[in-house]
């Protein structure tokens, strides 16, 4: 499906890796530290893509406009920083996908809204990212997704025209950012999508239900 492509860019959490177990555990520790009952991972998982905002909402029912939110967010960050890769794993089929991308001569990289505070040590700790030619964090540029700036910076670092990059993500903001950057987009429906999410409304160029599905699209290029 995708022709004249020089690079593939990916969102991180929910697209390449499943970090929900560590994100959820970081938030749940905040509950148990306060003598509250532990919540199962199943309650945290649907909100994993929203990071601290999502985890604190599940754990305490608080939103960012609450006066207590900032202190809880930093506590969550400290908890998460101490366990970045304890239970985080690469989705099935992703390693094979990345290997194929290299075999066919395409460049690849990561564009995430996760701050460099977490992105840098996490990607250094996981062998999957050894061949990534660019890793853009949520604070690499002045704007995070859905703004196109992070994707345009990734294309610049790869020395690739934005229109010749495919961007893959599991959230609507990924598709919005990719389209704004002039990139073909792919919705990853195997990520942290809630039961009510409908990727058909995202206007992505393609939707995949597994990493292997993208492999098939790239093989057709």
N, C-alpha and C positions, 0 to 999 in steps of 0.2 A: 504493500500500500504506500509506504513512504519511499519516495525516490529523491535523489540528489540531496541526501542527508550526510552531513559530516560529523555530527555529534549527537549524543543522547544525554539529556540532563534529567535528573531524578529528584523528587522530593525525598526526604529521609525517612522520618517516622511514618509507619503505615504504608510505605511504598517499597523501600528496600529492607527495612528492619522492623521487627515488632518489639517496640520498647515499652509497650503497655504494662508488662509485669513489673518492671523497675519503676516506672512512673507511678503506677498504682500503689506499689509497696512504699514509696517515699511519702505519698499522701496518707496512706493508712497508718504509718508509724506516728503521724501527727495525731491521729485519733487515739491510738492505743497509749501513747504517751500521756494523754489526758484522761485515761481511764475509760474511754469510750469503746464500744464494741467494734471489732474488726469487720470491715466490709469485704466481701469476696471480690476477686479480680473482675468478675463479670459485670460488676457495677461501675468499675472505673474504665474498662476497655472502650466503651462507645465514645467516651470523652477524651481519650488519649491524644487525639490529634489537636486538641485545644490547649495542650500543655498545662502550665500552672493554673490558668484560669479554669480549665475543665476539671482538673484534679481537686482543686479547692472547692469548686461547686459541688462535686460529688461528696467529698469528705465532710463539708460543713454547711453546704447550702448557701455559701456566700458568693457574691459577685464583686467585680473590681471596684464598684462604687461604694462598697462597704468600708468604713473607717479601719476595720481590722484586717483588710485584705493584704495590704503591703507587707505587714509583719509576717503574716501567714505565708505569703509568697516566698519571702526570703528563707523562712524555715523550711519550706518545701524544697527550695533550690539546694540548700545545704544537705538535706536528706538525699536528694536525687544525685547530687555530685559525688556522694560517698558510695554510690552503688550503680554507676552508669551502665555497666555491662554485666552485672551479676546474673540476670535472667533474660537480658535482651538477646535476641537471635535474628539471624538473617532469614527472611521468608524462603520457603522451599522454591527452588527454581531460579532464585536471584543469582547465585554464584555461576550457574550455567549461562544465564543471560549475559552477565558481565564478561564472562570468558568469550562468548560468541561476539560480543561487540568489539573486543580486542582482535579477535581472529579476522574479522572482516574489515579491520582498519579504521573503525570509527573511534573518535574520542568520546570520553564520558566524564561526567562530574555530578556534583550534588548541589542543589540549591534548596536550603531549608530555612524556616523561620526560627529554628532553634539557635540560641545565641552561641557565640564562639566559646564561651565559658564551658559549654557542654559538648558542642560539636567537635572541637579540636581533640580533647582527650578521648572521646568516644570513637571517632574515626581512626585515631592512631592505635587504639586497642583492638580493632577488628580488622583482620587480614583482608576482608573484602575490599577495603578502601585503599589498599596499597597501590593500585593502578589508576586511581582517580586522578585526572589531570587538573581538576579545580574543585574546591569545596567552598561554597559561599554560605555564610551563616546569616542569621536574621539581622545582625548588626554590622555586617560587612559594608553595606551601603547605607545611606541615610534613610532609606525606605525599605520595609519588608513587604513580602507578598500580601495582598494582591497587586501591589505596585510592580511594574515590570523591571525596575532598576536592578534587583539582584540577578535576574535572568540575563539582562543585557551585560552586566559585569562578567557573568560566567562566560558568555559568548566572546567577550573581549579578551578574557584571559586565555581562552582556547584558540583565539585568533580564527574564529569561525563566524560567518555571517549569521545573524539571529535566525533568519528564515531557513537556514540549513541545519538547525538544531530541533530535535523533538524534545518536548518537555512532558514528563510523566509524573502525575501526582494523584493523591487520593482524596483531595478536598477541592471544593469548587473554587476556592481562592487560587489554587494552583493553575487551574484552567484559565481563570480570568487573567492572571499574570502572564501566562504563556501567550495567550491571544494578544494581549496588549504589547508584548514584546515582538509580535510577528512570527511566533513559532508555531508549528504544528503541535497539537496537544493530545495527550492520551490520559483518560481517566482510569485510575487503578481501583477497580471495584472490589478488590480483595482486602483493602485496608481497613480503616476504622469507621467506615460508613455506618451510620445508624440504619435501623430497619426501614425508616421512612425516607431515606435518601433516594433520589432518582437522578442518576447521572445524565439522563436524556436531556434534562433542562440546562446542563452545563455548557452545551455547544462544543464539546470536545470533538476532535476529528476522529477519535476511536475510543472504545472502551474495552478494557481487558479484565478478565476474571481471574487471571493468574499471570505470573511473570512469563511463563511459557507462551502465553498469547502474544506478548510483545515480541518474543523471539520469532514467532511465525511471521509477524508483520515485517520485521527487519530482514528476514530471510527472503522476503518478496521484493526487497528494495533493489 
